[in-house]
């Protein structure tokens, strides 16, 4: 049997993806970094190859830079 993740009824596809790939590491090019204000964290806008849109990641969650 073959089917798409997006066609799964339960659990929701987002939950399924988190279980299957939540620990995968992504790599990308930083396009912009916001400045954190006070207790608010700074964020990085990152272009990841294979994704249509950039992702936004809290800079304190960045695991390393190559």
N, C-alpha and C positions, 0 to 999 in steps of 0.2 A: 504494500500500500504506500502511495506517495501523496503528499498534500503540502500546501503552503502554510507557513506559520501564520500568516495573516488570516487564514481561513479557520483557525482553531476557535471553537466557541468557548470552551472552558479549559484551563484558565485563560484569562485575557492574553492576547498575543504579547503585550508589554511585560506581563509577569513571566511568561514563558521565555522570552528573550533574556530577561534579567537572570533567570535560573541558568539558562544555557550559556550565556555570554557575559554575564555581569562582571566577571573577573578578567576578561580579555583586556589586553593593553592596546591602546590606539596610539598612533604616532602622527604628528602633523606639524604644520608650519604656523607659527604664531603670527596672526595678522594685526592684532591690537591687544593692548592690556589696559584695563580700566584701573583707576586709582580707588583703593578702598577708602572709605571715610569713617573715622571713628572705629566702631566695632564691626562695620560692614566689611566683608572680604573684597579683595580685588579679584577680577575675572579676566581670563584670557579668551580671546576669540581665535579659534584654531581651525585651519583648513586641513581636512583629513582626506587623503586620496581615496576615491571611491564613493565619497558622500557628496550629495548634490549641494548641501548647504554647510557652512561652517558650524562648529559646535562651540558652546560657551562653557568653560570649565573654571571653577574657583581655583585661583593660583595656589592655594594651600593644599590642593589635591594633586598637583603636578608631581609625578614621582621622579622625574629626572629630565635632563635636557641632553640631547646628543649633539 
